[in-house]
Amino acid sequence: MEYNEAQRQAVEHMEGPMMVLAGPGSGKTAVITGRTCRLVEQGVPAGAILVVTFTKAAAREMKERYLKRMNRPSTQVTFGTFHGVFYGILRNAYRLSGENILSEEQKQRLLKELVHTYCRDTEDEEELIANLNREIGTVKNNRIQLEHFYSTACPEETFRTIYRTYEEWKQKNRKLDFDDIMVWCYELFQKHPEILSLWQKKFQYILIDEFQDINPIQYDIVRMLAKPQDNLFIVGDDDQSIYRFRGARPEIMLHFPNDYPNAKTVTLDINYRSSGAIVRRAGKLIAHNEKRFPKNITARHGQGAAGAMREYDTVKEELQDVTDGIRACAAEGTPYEEIALLFRTNAGSRMAVEQLMADNIPFQMRDRLPNLYEHWISRDILTYLKLGMGSRRRSDFLQICNRPNRYLARDAFESAQVSFEALYDYYEGKEWMCRRIEKLEQDLQLLGRMTPFGAVNYIRFAMGYEEYLKEYAAYRRMKPEEFLERLDELQELSRGHRTAEEWFRHIEEYKETLAEEARRAQQEKSGVTISTLHSVKGLEYDCVYILDVNEGVMPYQKAVLTEDIEEERRMFYVGMTRARKQLTICTVKERFDKKMEPSRFLEELL
């Protein structure tokens, strides 16, 4: 294989530590594969080489490339993920089997039981479980003292109780989760230097891909394993570090030259993927980050188009123009599979999915799209509409009777079918409660005569549901915007439907179509890609659209600290550098009837 000068230097490196700064589309996989081949050709035993990646797919690709280059059917070089490699070490030391691993399904079930025990007043159970799962991992991967960890998922004492109970259950049942693999391996090496020495002798050359995504405990283990020769070859791009929420710390890569003062550094500064204009604009953007290694990335391909920056009045106009653009690209010969729509959050893609469905454009999801209509806020609103349509089911009343709080007792709803006469009888003599029941009855009658959009608006403001969400957010110590955004989106989706019945029919069709598209995409892997910026890293497309590049969305409203803004900028950079030929950046003036400002990042591109 022909290498450029920087690639050649990296491939031919033999002894001691090296850091390879690999810009987007710079051929880092070819470099890792090439150096692995080079080591074996220079007489290093294949069994002494460890190549570590973050995904099974990446490890498999590396191995396949190596075998093809070396023209061999098999190899003793170890290609694996962090979890796979370190679990192998634990299995050897502790005689573990697959039965000792706590599956994700088991973990979810256990956390659900703990939430039911210790967080009885939660409405968003699924989201809370996901946050608890993430925070438990954060404590372990960063080796944080439990008493010093500040939980945002629930009150500190509740989190600590859940954490301790979770750990006690695993210990009692001799189970370990994926985060434990790292903790156990670290502790094994700390307590048993003789075992560490055996593995040090085995893995004398360690190569790590996507090093910018490493977390503290992974780095600590790797550093121990690499001693005493320190033949540690790391490849990554600090400008593409976007997984802080998973525990990744870009500071680790930034501090690598301090940890290894004798380390050689080489920068892969030629982008073989994108046009010159895209590379130049992306470079201007990322240069605004202060904590980074300076790079001057150039494009191998020609200048190309600078990329379009388009502003729309509304999200609906934005999506309609984007789908028109997709059709135009397809008409010019670009396969749907070479087109991607990128969003900052998974929630942001929901309306795009509805638009693609309406326009009969095939698509595939990189992320599991949670059905907005199944969110607990949506269930509340839709239940109100059902009651407005005449439903009198007990379960429907119990869903919304105290959202907002009307202080209605569950015992007041005795029968499977509820009548207001029975409610009045239950609270006979309590005038203030009867007035509340009367108000609810009148509200439901009004809802039955409204359009869905008007009904949602009435529930929000006249019936006090938005205020209820704000109070719930304060109770959960969350920003109310996190809930109000879901409400805004639901109300926007109700627009255009004349009756609640019509909207409910659409919702059922949407659910069926979403399930069908998921099955088709899984089988065929075809259609326009819809993805978050997080999930598209490592991929590339001919045509890329980045949507809703507005303040509060990109950078996200939660990003307040400088380090948060820098990570948001890195995410935008990752999105831009997925494009080979065409990049379109979209902003809107209004979203859900609220004025929006263009992202500060747009000025940085010019």
N, C-alpha and C positions, 0 to 999 in steps of 0.2 A: 504493500500500500504506500502511496505517495503522501508524505506529511509536509505541512508548512514548517517553518523554522521552530516556532514555539512548540508545536506538537512533537517535533523530532526531539527537542530537548527533554520533554516530559517522558516520552517513550524510552529514551536511552538512559534515563536516570537509573542508577543501580543502588548505591548504598546511602543510608541516612534519610532523614525526613525531607519531604518535599510537599509544597502546597501548589496546586494547579488551580488558578482562577480561570474558570471556564465560562465565558459569556454565552448568551443564548445562541443556539445553533452553531457552536464552535467545534463540535466533534469530540466531546468529552468521552462518550462511550467508546469511540474508536481509539482514543488515547489509553483508556484503562485496559481495553482488550490488547492493544499493541504492546503496552508495557508488560502485561502478563506473559505474552508470547516471548518477548525479549528476555525476560528473566529466565524462562525455561531454556531458551536457546543458548543463554550464557552459562548454563550448567546448574542453575538453582533447581533443587528437587521440586517437582510439581506439588507434592504434599506439603511443602513448607510455605505455600502461598495461600493467603486468605483474601478473597474479594467480597466486600460487604456492601449490600445495597439496602434500600428501605422497602422494596416491594419484591414479591416473588417473581412478578413479570420481568422486572429489571434484571434480577439475578439469572433468570432463565435466558433472557436475551444475551447477556454477557457470556454465559456458558456456551450458547449456540454459536456466537460469533467466534469465540476462542477455538472451539472444536473445528469449525470450518477453516479458520486461518491455519491451524496446525494440522489439518487433514487427519484428525483422529476420531475414533468412535466414542472414546471416553477419556476421562482425565482424573488425576488425583488432586488437582487444584480445587479448593473449596470455594464454591460460589453460593452465597446465602444471604438471608436477611439478618439483621441484628437479632431478632427474636429467635429465628431458626438456629443460628450458630450458637447463641448462648444457651438455648434450651438443650442443644446437644451436649454442651459441657455439663449442665446440671444433670441431665439424664444419666450421663456416665458416672457422675459423682454420687448421686442419690438413688440410683436405680428407679428413676421415674418412668411412668408410662403415660399414654394419652389420657388415661382415666384420671390422672392427677391434675389435668388442665381444666380449669373452669371455663366452659364455653360461654360465648357471648349471650346465648339464650339463657343459660343458667344464671349468669351474672345479672341480666335484666330482670329475671324472675325474682332473684334474691333482693335486689335493690327496690323492686316494686313492693315486696313484703315489708321492707324497712320503712319505705315512704308511708305505707298504710299505717304502720305502727307509730311513727314519730312525726309525720307531717299530715295530719288528718284534714286540715283545712285548705289543702291545695286544690286549685281548679285545673291547672295545667300539669297534670301528673307526668305525661310523657316527656315534656320539656324539662321538668325538675329532675327526672331520672337521668336524662342525658347530661345535664349540668353536674349532677352528683358524680356520675361516671367520669366526666372530664376532670373534676376537681380532685377526686381520689387519685387519678393518674398524675396530676400535677404535684401533689404532695410527695408521691413516690419518686417520680422522675427527677425532681429537683432536690430530693432528700431534705424536705422541709420538716422541721419539728411541728407536730400536729398543733401544739399550743400556740404556735406563731403563725398559723395559716388563717387568713381572713376569707371566709366563704361568702360568695355572692349568691349562692343557690338557696341558702336557708340560714337561719341564725347560727352563730358559731357553735354554741353548745349542742344544738341539734345535729350539726354536721359532724362534730367530734363523736357524738354518741353513735351515729350511723356508721362512721368510719371504724370505730373500735368494735362494734357489733359485727360488722362485715368481716373484719380481720379475724375475730374470734371464731366465727363460723367456718372460715376457710381453714384455720389452724386445726379445729376440731375434726373437720372432714378431710384433712390432708389434701387440700386443693390449693392451686396457685393460679392467679390470673396472668394476663400478658405483661402487665406492669411488674408483677412479682418476679418474672424471669430475670429482669435487669437487677432488681434489688437482691435477689438470692445469689446471682452470679457475682455481684460486687462483694457481698458478704462472704461468699465462698473463697474468693481470692484473698480477701483481707484476713480471714481466719486460718486459711490453709495455704501458706506460701509454697509448700511442696507441690500442691496441685497446680497452682499458678505457674510454677517453674516448668512443669511438664508441658503445659500449653504454650508457654513462651518458646520452648525448644521446638515445638511442632510448627507454630505459625511465626516464621522468621521474617516474612514479608507481608505486610498488611496494606491493602488498597481499599479506600472507602469512597464510594460514590455519593453525590448529593450531600456533601459534608455540612453544608449550611443548615441542614435540617436536624442535626444531631442535638440531643439533649444532654444535660450535665452528667447523668449517671452513665449513659452510653459512652461519653467521652472519658470518664474516669476509668471505666473498664478497659477501653481501648488503650489508654495510656499505660495501664498496668501490663496489658498483654504484649505491648510493643517493646517493652524493656528486655534486655539492656541495649540492643542494637538500635532501637528507634527507627527501624526501617518502615516508617509510616508515610504512606503516599496518599494524600487527601485531595479530592477533586470536588469542586463546588463553586458556587457563585453567591457571594454574600448579598448581591443585589436581588437574588431570587429567594431569599429566606422569608417565607410567608406562613409558617406553621407555628408561630409562637403559642397559639391556643392549644397545640398538642404538646407543648413543652420544649419545642425547638428554641435555641438561643443563638442568634447570629453573632453574638459577642464571642462565642467560643471560637469561631473561625477568625474573627478579627484579632483575637488574642493569641492565635496559633504561633505567629512569629516570636512572641514573648516567651511562650512555653518551650519553643524549640528555636533558640537563637541561631543555630547553625543550619536551619532549614533553608533549602533553596526554594525560590519562588519563580514560577513562570506563568504568564498570562496568555490564554488562548483568546486572542483579540480579533479574530476574523470570523464574522457571522456568515455562514454558508446558507442560511435559511431565508432571511428577509431582504427586501429591497433596501437600497441605500437610504432612501427618504425615511422609511420606517425606522431603520437603525439609528439614524441621526436624531429623529424626534424622541425616540425612546431614551437615547443617551442624554439629551437635554433635560428630560424629566428626572431621571434617576440621579443626575449630578446635583440635584437640590438636597439629597440626603447627605448629612454630615458624617455619620458613622458608617463608612464604607471604604473599601480599597479603590482608589481612583483607577479608572480604565479608559482606554480610548478604543472603543470597538468600531471596526470598519466593516463594510459589507463586501462580500465577494461578488455579488450580483450588481447590476447596474442601478442607476439612481431610482428609477421607478416613480410611481405616483406618490405624492406626499401624504396621501390619505385624507379622507374627507372628515370634516368636523361639522356636524349638522345640529341645528337647534329646532325644536318643535314646540308648538303651543301646548299640546297635551300628550299623554302616554298613548292614547288611541291613535293619534296622528303619527307618532313615532313608530309604533308597531306596524301600522298599515304601510308606511313608506319602506320599512325594513323588509317586510314580506314582498313588496313590489321589487325591491332590490335583489332579493333572493331569487325571484322568478327571472329577473333579467340576467343574473349570473348563470342560472341554469340554462337559459335560452342560448347563452353564448358558449355553452359547452362545459361549464364547471359542474361537476357532480355535486349533488346535495351533501355527500359525505365530506366534501372539501370546504364546507361553509359552517361557521360556528357563531352562535349568539352567546355572548358572555355577560354575566351579571355578578354584582358584588355579593349578593346573597341568594340563597335558594328561593326565598319567598319572592324575590324580584322577577323570577322567570314565569310565575304562574299565569300572568296575563298574556305573555308571549305564547305559552302553550295553547291557550284558548284561541288566540289569533291564528296560529298555524293550523289548528284543528278546523277553524272556520274556513280557511283558505285552502284546505286539503293539501297541505305541504307535509310530507313525511318528516319525522324528527326522531331523535334518540336522546335520552337523558343521561348525562354523566353522573348526576346525583339522583337519589330517590326523591321524587317530588312529593312532599307531604300535601295531601288534599286539603286545601283551605277550608272546604266545606265540612271537613271532619274536625277542624280545630274547635276547642271548647267554646270560644267566643262565637264562632259561626253557629254551633249547635244551639247556643242561647238565642241568637237572633232568629234563626230559622224556626225554633220552637215557638217564639212569640208570634211569628207569621202563621204557623199552624193553628195556634189558638185563635188568632184573628180570623182564620178561615172556618172556624167552628169546632176544632178538635176540643174535646173535654176529657182526654185521657189523664189519669192520675199522674203518670210518669212525666207528661208534658208540663203539668202544673208544678210538680216537684222540681223540674229542671230550672224554672225561672222565677218561682214565687218570691224568692228573697234575693233576687238580682235585679235591681237594688233591694236592700233589706226592707221588707214590709213587716217583719216580725211575725210572719204566718207560721204556725206550728205544723209539722208534718202530720200530726194526728188529726188536723182539720180536714185532711184529704183522705177520707175513710174508704170510699168505694173506688172501683176501677174507672168509673165515669163520674166526673165531678160536676156538681151543679152549684151555681152561685147561691141558690136558695139554701142549700145545705151549709154553705160557708157562713151565710148570715145567721142561720140557726145556731151554728157552733159558737159564734161570738155574740150571741144574744146578750144584750145588756152592756156590751162594751162598745160604746158609740164610736170611739176613736178607731177601733179595728174595723168596724162596719164601714166607716168612711173610706178606709184604705181599700177594702174589698170593692166598694162601689167605684172607686177611682180605677182600679184594675179592670173591672168589668167594662167601664166606659172606654178605657184605652184600647182594649181588645176589639170592641165594636168599631172604633175608629180605624184601627189597623186593617180590618177586613175590607174597608172601603178605599184604601190607599194603594198607589203603585208600590212595588217593592222598594224603589229608591226612597220614596217619601216615607214609607213605613220604617225603614232602617234609620232615617234621619229623626223620625219622631221617637223611636225607641232610645236613640242616643241621647237626645237633648230634653224632650218633653217628659220622658219616663225616667230619666236619670241614670241610664245604663253607662254612659261615658264617665259620670262621676263615680259610679261604682267601680269601674276599672281603675280609675286613678287611686281610689282608696285601697283596692287590692294590690296595686303596684307598690304603694307605700308600705303595706303590710309585708310584702315580699322583698322590700328594699330594692326595687327595680325601677327603672325609668318608665313612666307611663307610656311613652312613645312606643315601647316594644309591644304593648297591647293595642294601642290606638292605631298603629300601622295596619294591623290585621283587620281592624274594624273599618278603616279607610278603604282598604283593598276590597273587602266584602261589599261595602256600599257601592264602590265603583263597578263591581261585577254585576250588581243588581240593575244598573242603568240599562235602559233599552227594553226591559221586560215590562209588559203592560200589567200583568197580574201575577200574584204569588203562584198560582197554579202553573203558569207558563214558565216562571223561573224554576220551580221545582222540577218540571219536566226537563229543562235544560241541565240542571244539576245532575240528574240521573244519567242523561246522555253523556255529559262530561265525564262522569265516573267510569262509565262503560268504555268510552273512547280512550281514556287515559290508561285503563287496564289493557286494552287491546294494543295500543301503541307500545306499551311497555313489553308485552309479549312479542310483538313483531320485531321491535328493535333488538331485543335479546337474541332472537333467532337469526335475524338478518344483519344486525349491526349496520343499519343503513339509515339514511335521512340526515337532515340538518342536525348538528350537535348543539344542544342547549346545556350550558354548564356554568357553574360558578368559577370565579377566578382561581379558587383553591384547587378545584378538581381538574383544571385544564393544563396544569403545569406539566411540562415534558412532551406536550402534543403540539402539532402544527397544522395549519390549514391555509388554503389559498386565499380565502376571504373570511375576514373576522369582523364582527360587529360587537362593539362594547356599548351597552345600553345604560341609560340613566346615570350618566357621569355628572352628578349634581352634588352639591354640598349636602351632607347628612346621609347620602348614599355612598359616595366615593369622594373623600373619605367618609367612613361610616360615622354616624352620630356618636357612637360610644368612644371613638378615637379622640382622646383629649390630650394626652401626654405626647411629648415630642417623639418618643419611641413608637407610640401607636401610629402617629401620622406617617412616620418613615416606613412602617410596615405596610400601611395603606398605599403609599406611593410605590413600594416594591410590588404589591399586588397588581396595580395598574400597569406597571412596567412588564410584569409577566404576561398580562393580557395582550399588551401591544406587540410583544415579541413572539406571539404565537402566529402572527400573520406572515405569509410568504409574499403575497402580491398586493392584496387590497386590505386596507384597514379603515373602518368607518367608526367614528366616535360620536355618540349621540347624547344630547342633553334635552331636557324638557323645561318649559317655563312654568308649567303647572302640573301637579301630581295630586290626585284626589282632592281637587278644588283648593289646593294650597299652593301658593307661589313658591317656586324653586329657583335657587341660584346655581349658575354653572359651577362646577368643581374648580377649586383653586388650582388643581393640577393642569387645567387646560392652558392657563397662561404660561405655565412652565414649559409647555411644548414648543412655544413660538420662539 
